[in-house]
Amino acid sequence: MSVVFQVRDLKKNFGGLAVTNDVSMSLSAGDRLALIGPNGAGKTTFVNLVTGALKPDSGYVYLDGIDVTPLKAAERVRLGLIRSFQVTRLFADMTPEEHIALAILQRDGKSGTMFGHYSGRSHVMDEADVILRQLGLRDLARLKVREIAYGQQRLLELALAVALRPKVLLLDEPAAGVPQSETGLIEEALDRLPADLAVLMIEHDMDLVFRFAKRVVALAAGTVIFDGSPQDVTRDRSVREAYLGSYADAGHMA
C-alpha cells in the first residue's frame, strides 16, 4: 500500500518543554493505527500540529507526498486530512440528514446554497442516504440531534468526517463519554469505514485499541517510545512502565 500520510521530525516546545519531540510516523492506505500514551504525553498536541491548528517549531507533515506543513487547517481538510473531535460539535436543532448534506455541500464548495435547497439536489440526498446507512443512522435521519442518544451523536460526527471524503482520518477518542451499552455502535461504525482509508485513532480504552488497531504508536513525554503491532506493545518494557502496567498486569494481554 502507498504511503498517504507522513510526519517527519516534528517538534513543538512550550516554554522550553518539548511537548512534541522529534516525532516521526507514516500511514499507508488502509492503515488502522492507534496512538496511545498517558495524559500529558502529547497526543492531542501532535494531532493539533498535523491538522494545522498549531504551528510546529520544526519538522514536516506530508499528505500524498505533498508538504502541507505551511498550509492552514482548512486547506489540509480540502486535501483530505480530516479530524473528528473528542467532544461532539453538532447543532442541536438540525437533523443528521441536514448535517450530512451541509458537509457534502461544504466539501463541494456549495455550502452557501444549503438551507431550503439541498433537498432538491438528488446527488446530495443520495450520497447523504448512503453515508447515513453506512453509519447506522438511517432511521434517525430526520430527528433533531437533541432527540438522539449521545452514542448516536458520536456516530453522526463520524459520518460527517466520512462525508468530507478523507484520505486520512484522525479520531480523537471516538468512544469518549459514550455509555458502555452504546460503544458497540462505535466499533461497528469503525469496522464499516472504507477499507482504503488511513485511520489514526487516539484512544484510552485499551480493549477498543486492541480490537481496532493493526498498529500501535505509544507516546511518552512527547517522544515515540514504541511503534509496532498490538501483540508486541504489551510486552514492551518502556510502554508497560509509562502507561500499560496496570492493564497488562491485569491479564488482558499476554
C-alpha positions as CSV (number, residue, x, y, z in Angstrom):
1,M,0.0,0.0,0.0
2,S,1.2,3.5,-0.8
3,V,2.1,6.0,2.0
4,V,-0.6,8.6,2.2
5,F,0.5,10.4,5.4
6,Q,3.9,11.1,6.8
7,V,5.3,13.1,9.7
8,R,9.0,13.7,9.9
9,D,10.9,15.0,12.9
10,L,8.0,17.1,14.3
11,K,8.9,19.3,17.2
12,K,6.9,21.7,19.4
13,N,8.1,23.3,22.6
14,F,6.0,25.2,25.1
15,G,8.1,27.4,27.5
16,G,11.2,25.2,27.0
17,L,9.3,22.0,27.5
18,A,9.4,19.6,24.5
19,V,5.7,18.6,24.1
20,T,6.4,17.0,20.7
21,N,10.0,15.7,20.5
22,D,11.2,14.6,17.0
23,V,8.1,12.6,16.3
24,S,8.1,10.7,13.0
25,M,5.5,8.2,11.7
26,S,3.7,7.3,8.5
27,L,0.4,5.7,7.4
28,S,-0.4,3.8,4.3
29,A,-3.8,3.5,2.7
30,G,-5.9,1.1,4.8
31,D,-3.8,1.5,8.0
32,R,-5.6,1.3,11.3
33,L,-3.2,3.0,13.8
34,A,-3.9,3.7,17.5
35,L,-1.9,6.4,19.2
36,I,-1.7,5.7,23.0
37,G,0.1,7.2,26.0
38,P,-0.5,8.7,29.4
39,N,-2.2,12.0,30.0
40,G,0.3,14.7,29.1
41,A,2.2,12.5,26.6
42,G,1.5,15.0,23.8
43,K,-1.1,13.1,21.8
44,T,-3.6,15.9,21.3
45,T,-0.7,18.4,20.6
46,F,0.6,16.0,17.9
47,V,-2.9,15.9,16.3
48,N,-3.1,19.8,16.5
49,L,0.2,20.0,14.8
50,V,-0.6,17.7,11.9
51,T,-4.0,19.2,11.3
52,G,-2.7,22.8,11.3
53,A,-4.3,24.0,14.5
54,L,-0.8,24.5,15.9
55,K,2.4,25.5,14.0
56,P,5.4,23.2,14.7
57,D,8.8,24.6,15.7
58,S,10.4,22.3,13.1
59,G,9.6,19.2,11.1
60,Y,7.3,18.3,8.2
61,V,3.8,16.9,7.5
62,Y,3.2,15.3,4.2
63,L,-0.2,14.2,2.6
64,D,0.1,12.1,-0.5
65,G,3.7,13.3,-0.9
66,I,2.7,17.0,-0.7
67,D,4.3,19.1,2.1
68,V,1.3,20.5,3.9
69,T,3.3,22.0,6.8
70,P,2.8,25.6,5.6
71,L,-0.9,25.1,4.9
72,K,-3.7,26.3,7.1
73,A,-6.1,23.8,8.7
74,A,-8.9,24.4,6.1
75,E,-6.5,23.8,3.2
76,R,-5.4,20.5,4.8
77,V,-9.1,19.5,5.1
78,R,-9.6,20.2,1.4
79,L,-6.7,17.9,0.6
80,G,-8.3,15.1,2.6
81,L,-6.8,15.3,6.2
82,I,-9.9,15.2,8.4
83,R,-10.2,15.2,12.2
84,S,-13.1,14.3,14.4
85,F,-13.1,15.7,17.9
86,Q,-13.2,14.2,21.4
87,V,-16.4,16.2,22.2
88,T,-19.3,16.4,19.7
89,R,-19.7,19.7,17.9
90,L,-23.2,19.4,16.4
91,F,-26.2,21.7,16.0
92,A,-28.9,20.6,18.4
93,D,-31.8,21.7,16.2
94,M,-30.5,20.2,13.0
95,T,-31.2,16.7,11.8
96,P,-28.5,14.1,10.9
97,E,-29.6,14.4,7.3
98,E,-29.1,18.2,7.3
99,H,-25.7,17.8,8.9
100,I,-24.5,15.4,6.3
101,A,-26.0,17.4,3.4
102,L,-24.2,20.5,4.7
103,A,-20.9,18.6,4.9
104,I,-21.3,17.4,1.3
105,L,-22.1,20.9,0.0
106,Q,-19.2,22.3,2.1
107,R,-16.9,19.7,0.6
108,D,-18.0,20.7,-2.9
109,G,-17.7,24.4,-2.3
110,K,-21.5,25.0,-2.3
111,S,-22.4,25.4,1.3
112,G,-23.9,28.8,0.6
113,T,-26.8,27.0,-1.1
114,M,-27.7,24.9,1.9
115,F,-31.0,25.8,3.6
116,G,-34.1,25.2,1.5
117,H,-32.2,24.0,-1.4
118,Y,-30.2,20.8,-0.6
119,S,-33.3,18.5,-0.6
120,G,-33.8,19.3,-4.3
121,R,-30.3,18.1,-5.2
122,S,-30.7,14.4,-5.7
123,H,-27.0,13.6,-5.8
124,V,-26.6,15.3,-2.3
125,M,-29.6,13.4,-0.9
126,D,-28.4,10.1,-2.4
127,E,-24.9,10.4,-1.0
128,A,-26.3,11.5,2.4
129,D,-28.5,8.5,2.5
130,V,-25.6,6.1,1.7
131,I,-23.5,7.6,4.5
132,L,-26.3,7.5,7.0
133,R,-26.9,3.9,6.2
134,Q,-23.2,3.1,6.4
135,L,-23.0,4.6,9.9
136,G,-26.3,3.0,11.1
137,L,-28.2,6.3,11.3
138,R,-30.7,6.0,8.5
139,D,-33.7,5.5,10.9
140,L,-32.7,8.7,12.8
141,A,-32.1,10.9,9.7
142,R,-34.9,13.4,10.3
143,L,-34.8,13.6,14.1
144,K,-33.3,16.6,15.8
145,V,-29.8,16.0,17.2
146,R,-31.1,16.8,20.7
147,E,-33.6,13.9,20.3
148,I,-31.0,11.2,19.7
149,A,-28.7,9.4,22.2
150,Y,-25.1,10.6,22.8
151,G,-23.6,7.5,21.3
152,Q,-25.6,8.1,18.1
153,Q,-24.4,11.7,18.1
154,R,-20.8,10.4,18.1
155,L,-21.7,8.2,15.1
156,L,-23.0,11.4,13.4
157,E,-19.7,13.1,13.9
158,L,-18.0,10.1,12.3
159,A,-20.5,10.3,9.4
160,L,-19.7,14.0,8.9
161,A,-16.0,13.1,8.7
162,V,-16.8,10.4,6.1
163,A,-18.8,12.9,4.1
164,L,-15.7,15.1,3.6
165,R,-14.1,12.1,1.8
166,P,-10.9,11.8,3.9
167,K,-7.7,10.2,2.7
168,V,-6.5,10.3,6.3
169,L,-9.0,10.3,9.3
170,L,-7.8,11.3,12.7
171,L,-10.2,10.2,15.5
172,D,-9.8,11.8,18.9
173,E,-11.3,9.3,21.4
174,P,-14.4,8.3,19.4
175,A,-15.9,6.4,22.3
176,A,-15.3,9.2,24.9
177,G,-18.4,9.7,27.1
178,V,-20.4,7.0,25.3
179,P,-22.2,4.7,27.7
180,Q,-20.9,1.1,27.7
181,S,-24.2,-0.1,26.2
182,E,-23.6,2.1,23.1
183,T,-19.8,1.5,22.5
184,G,-20.7,-1.4,20.2
185,L,-22.3,1.1,17.8
186,I,-19.0,3.0,17.6
187,E,-17.0,-0.2,17.0
188,E,-19.4,-1.4,14.2
189,A,-19.1,2.0,12.6
190,L,-15.3,1.9,12.7
191,D,-15.4,-1.6,11.1
192,R,-17.5,-0.1,8.2
193,L,-15.1,2.7,7.4
194,P,-13.8,2.4,3.8
195,A,-11.1,-0.3,3.6
196,D,-8.6,2.0,1.8
197,L,-8.9,4.9,4.3
198,A,-5.9,5.5,6.6
199,V,-7.2,6.0,10.2
200,L,-5.2,7.2,13.2
201,M,-7.2,6.9,16.5
202,I,-6.3,8.4,19.9
203,E,-7.9,6.2,22.5
204,H,-7.6,5.4,26.2
205,D,-9.9,2.3,26.1
206,M,-7.3,-0.4,25.5
207,D,-9.8,-3.1,24.8
208,L,-11.1,-0.9,21.9
209,V,-7.5,-0.3,20.8
210,F,-6.7,-4.0,20.6
211,R,-9.9,-4.7,18.6
212,F,-9.4,-1.8,16.2
213,A,-5.6,-1.3,15.6
214,K,-3.3,-3.1,13.2
215,R,-0.5,-0.9,14.6
216,V,0.1,0.9,17.8
217,V,2.3,4.0,18.4
218,A,3.0,4.9,22.0
219,L,4.0,8.4,23.1
220,A,5.5,9.4,26.5
221,A,6.7,12.9,27.2
222,G,6.3,13.9,23.6
223,T,8.5,11.1,22.3
224,V,7.7,7.9,20.4
225,I,8.6,5.0,22.6
226,F,7.0,2.3,20.6
227,D,5.8,1.7,17.0
228,G,4.7,-1.9,16.3
229,S,1.9,-4.5,16.5
230,P,-0.8,-4.6,19.2
231,Q,0.6,-8.1,20.1
232,D,4.0,-6.6,20.9
233,V,3.0,-3.4,22.7
234,T,2.1,-5.1,26.0
235,R,5.5,-6.9,26.0
236,D,7.5,-3.7,25.6
237,R,9.0,-2.7,28.9
238,S,9.1,1.0,28.3
239,V,5.4,1.1,27.4
240,R,4.4,-1.0,30.4
241,E,6.3,1.3,32.7
242,A,5.0,4.5,31.1
243,Y,1.4,3.5,30.5
244,L,0.2,-0.1,30.3
245,G,1.4,-1.6,33.6
246,S,-2.0,-1.9,35.2
247,Y,-3.7,-3.1,32.0
248,A,-1.1,-5.7,31.2
249,D,-0.7,-6.9,34.8
250,A,-4.5,-7.4,34.9
251,G,-4.0,-10.2,32.4
252,H,-5.9,-8.6,29.5
253,M,-3.0,-9.4,27.2
254,A,-0.1,-11.9,27.5
